[in-house]
Amino acid sequence: MQLRVRAEQQTPEWKARYAVRSGVEGTVNEFAHVHGMRRYRYDRERCTCSTC
């Protein structure tokens, strides 16, 4: 099964789909971390988790 998946990951179709996903994840990550959007979720309450 792993060999089949690795072979599929070499196809141009898979690479094109993954490029879109990668771009979206990068944009979401930038929005959340660079612009501080993870903090705004806890604006009215103090967050007690260690990731804030």
Secondary structure, 3 states (H helix, E strand, C coil): CHHHHHHHCCCHHHHHHHHHHHHHHHHHHHHHHCCCHHHHCCCCCCCCCCCC
